[in-house]
Amino acid sequence: MMLPMSFSVEEKSRIAAAVLDDFVEVVAADDFGYPMEAEDSVPTARAKMFGLGICMALVALILAKFLDIS
């Protein structure tokens, strides 16, 4: 069984560490604004869900009236 030379292992580990470091920087820079965007979209989503709930209740009442379920 042959083992790799120590300088080969060190070189590959340095390359892997540099790639991982670059990847972390890119991900951190890309997702920096995500929490602020998510926080800004909550009121809009809440209003849409409230409106959808009201619309579904009205549709249910209309269906109940036409189908004489009540």
N, C-alpha and C positions, 0 to 999 in steps of 0.2 A: 504494500500500500504506500502510495506517495502522498506526502503532505505538501500544500502550497508553500511557496517561499514567504517569509515573514513580510518582506517589502510589498509583495503582491496583495497580501491580506490588508496591510495598512493602507495601501493606495485605494483599494476598493472600498474600504470602510470610510475613508475621507471623502470619496466621491459620493457614497450613499448619504453621508451626513450632510454634505453640501446640497444635494438634491432635496433631501427632507427639509432642510432649513429654507430653501427657496420655496418649496411647496407650502410650508406653514406661513411664510410671509405673504404669498399670493392669496391664500385662503383668508387670512386675517384682514388683508386690505380689501378683498372683495366683499366680505360679509360685515364690514364695519357699520354700514348704514342700515342693515337689516332690522335690528331692534327698533330703531326710530321709525322706519317705514311701517313695521307691524303695529307699533303703538298708534301711529296716525290713522291706520285703516280700521281700527276697532270701532269707533263711533259709526262709521259708514256701514260696516257689516252688521252692527247691532240694529241700526235703523232698517236695513233691508230685511233682516230676519223678523223684526216686529211687523213690518208691512206685509210680509209673506204670511205670517200667522193670522193677521186680520183678514187678508184675502181668502185664506183657506177656511176660516170660520164663516165668512159670508157665503162662500161656495157651498159649504156643508148645510147652512140654513136654507139656501135656495133649493138645493137638492131635496132636503127634508120636506120643504113646502110642496114641491112638485110631485114628489113620490108619496106624499101623505104618510111619512114615517112617524111624525110627531104625535 
